[in-house]
Amino acid sequence: MARSGAGCSGLQELRGHAVTRESALERQRKIFLAAPAASSLARSWATTQFDRLGLTDGVRDDVELVLAELVNNAITHTSATTVAVTLIVASDVTVVVEDDSADSPPRLRRPAHSDESGRGMRIIEALAQSWGTTPTAHGKAVWARLRRVDGT
């Protein structure tokens, strides 16, 4: 899968694929405190957004899992105090998690079978069409684009 530093700031372009305000069916953003409950709260928020839009396609479960992993990574592996989640629904669904930490970007790890963590980015790699990271003015953004099943 692709990893890119291309223009997540303002979310104008992600990995060479323009996501403009005009092409997005919906673009929502919410800021969460970087606390253990943030992953669950972000998942619930995303579900509410999908329900509000009447989206029923199969990508929902994958988006919720990817979102939870990205938020959990921002909380667990950085010194972030907040995480901002942006959900962009267009022909694909793009999840962006921005943190206010300049810590290094996530990376794919090869955990041992006995390791209890280290598999989150592998899950994202498997589920997302593409993903990447970009520095922002106050930290970094990690994004993942997932293909919609029925495109509605």
N, C-alpha and C positions, 0 to 999 in steps of 0.2 A: 504494500500500500504506500501511497505517497505521503511524504512529510514535507512540509513547505513553510517558508517564512513569508509567503506572499500575502501582503495586505490585510491581515485580520483586523487591524486597527480600522474601525469604522465598518468592518465587515463588507467592504466593497468587492473584494475578490478573494476567493479561497481556492488555492491550488489551480489557478488559471481559469476557474469557472466563475463567471460574474454572477453575483447574487445581488441584484439591485432592488431598491425599494419597489420598483414597478413590477419585477418578476416574482416577488414574494407574495404569496397569498396572505401570509400572516407573519409578523415579526413581533415577538414579545420578549421583554427583558425584565429580570427580577434579581435583586441583590439579596444575598443571604449572609448571615454571620458565619464565619469559618468555625463551626462547632460540629460535634458529632451528629447532631440531628439534621444538618444541612442536606445530606444526601437524600434522606427520606422526604424532607420538605420540598426539595427540588423535584423529586419524582412525582409527588402529589400535585405540585404546581403544573408540571408538564401534562399530567393526565387531565387536569382541569382544562388546560388550553386545548387539548385534543377533543375533549367532550364538547367544549364550547363551539369548536369548529365543525363538529359532527364527523370527525375523521375516525374511520373504523378500520383502516387498512392494517395489515399485519406488522408494519414497521413500529407500531407503538411500543410493543414489549422490548424490541431492540433499542429504541431511543431511550426508554426508561433505564435500561441496563447500562448503556453507554454513558448517559447523563450521570447516573449514580457513581460510576467508576471515575469519571472525570472530576466530579465534585469531591469524592473521597480522596483522590490523589492530591487535589489542591489543598485539602485540609491536612492530610497525613504527611505529605512530603515537602511542604513549604511552610514558610512562616507567615502565610497570608492571614489577614484579619477578616477579610470579606471575600466572597466569590460572587461574581455576576454571571448569571446564566442567560443566554440569549437562545431562543428557539425560533428558527426560521423555517417556515413551511412553504414550500414551492413544489416544483416537480420532484424534488428530493426534500429530505428533512435535514437541516444542519443544526447541530448543537454546538454552542460555543461557551466555554467556561473560562472566564477571566479572573485572575487573582491579582492581588496587590503586592505580590512578592516577586523579587528579581531572582529567586532561586532558579536553578537550572531546569530546563524543560524535561518532561517525562521521556523515558526511553524504554524500549523493549528489553526485558530481562529474561534470563533463562534460569528460573528458580529450580532448585533441586526438588525432587518429589516430596521430600519431607518439609519443605518451606511452607509456611502458612500464608505468605503474601508474595507479591511480585508477578501476579498474572493479569492484572487489570489492563495494561496496555496490549497484551496479547488478545484479550477478549475484544477490545476495541478494534484491533487490527483485523480480527476475524469477522466482525459484524459490519464495520464501516466500509463504504465504497472508497473513501479516502479520509485521511486525518493529518493534522499538522499542528505546528506551534508558531507563534509570532510574538515578538516582544511588543509590549504596549507602552504607553507613556508612564504607567505606574506599576508594571509587572509583566505579565504575559497572558496570552490567550491560547487555549488548546481547543481545537475544533475537530469535529467528526461529521462527515456527510454520509447519510444512510439513504439508500434507494427506497422509494415508496413502492409498495407492492401493487396497488391498483391505480396510483397516480391521482387519486381524488382527495 
